[in-house]
Amino acid sequence: MHWNWRIIPKAVLAAAGCLRNAVISALLCLLMAIPAHGSEIAGHSLVVLLSNNYAPYRQAFEGMEEVLSAYKDPPPVIQANFADRSHVAIARMIREARPRIIITIGTAATIATLDMNMDMPIVFSMVLDPPEELIQQPGVTGVLLDIPAEVQLSWVRKICPDASRIGIIHTGSTVRYVERIREGARRLGFQVVPLLINDISTLPEMLDRVENRADVLLAVPDGAIYNTIISPQIILFCLQHRIPFMGLSGNFTRAGALFALDCDYTSIGEQTGEMVKEILSGRSPSEIPPACARKLIPSFNMRTARILGIKIPSDLLEGAKIFAD
């Protein structure tokens, strides 16, 4: 059917014109009410980037959120996860958001973000043994997951007061880390016995050297050795030969290490949030030195202590995780 517009009454055409204008006006109002993507927070937000969904990273994020929620004018937070999105997509998102501060949680997220060379303040969190040249860049600060050598060794002294030689089995990837422990040990009067492994098949030989040369074995974050396959062998050896073993975390203590120190992940997040608040208040990141975790949680395996004939001072047990009691 074809309409003959000449026979449609003028009143009908006028009504149709009014309706058309009303629809156009309504659409224009609707479009004006919808901001361009990200425009309402561009330049005002915080971008938080996590390495993955690892539970400690979530705990740190929640601790940081709690601190920032008390800020006088908390900025909106945009969150992304390197486990879910590509580096290219995250870099694009950062450029579009133009955040006031980028917050990274985890070593992988921090290194990946620093490699993007964004000209924005960066506050990192939960970063373990990073290359110094990375965290010393201008505009970068944050909270490390490292526990200073002096702190670790002061706990060794409290628990094994007669020990003077600290054995460390490690690979080439942690030479720099071991050297830092060595420097701290000298200041406290300990002697470090580093045992470098180039081939994991030589582990039994290195453990024999620990028995002859060291009073305590100290674990370091070296994934080639301290993993779910090899760590149980080391723990068993130490139990059989009555060697106190300081593990990397409560999981080591649960498995049979004498003791370990854990960082409090929520507290690390709170520290991170406090740094972010300082920068939001106008302080330069360069004026805020990177910090280590201020709250530690010790753990003890009481069955191992009995096997080794070691009595843990009661004041050290307060607030500690106790295993195999």
Order of alpha helices (4+ residues) and beta strands (2+ residues): alpha-beta-alpha-beta-alpha-beta-alpha-beta-alpha-beta-alpha-beta-alpha-beta-alpha-beta-alpha-beta-alpha-beta-alpha-beta-beta-alpha-alpha-beta
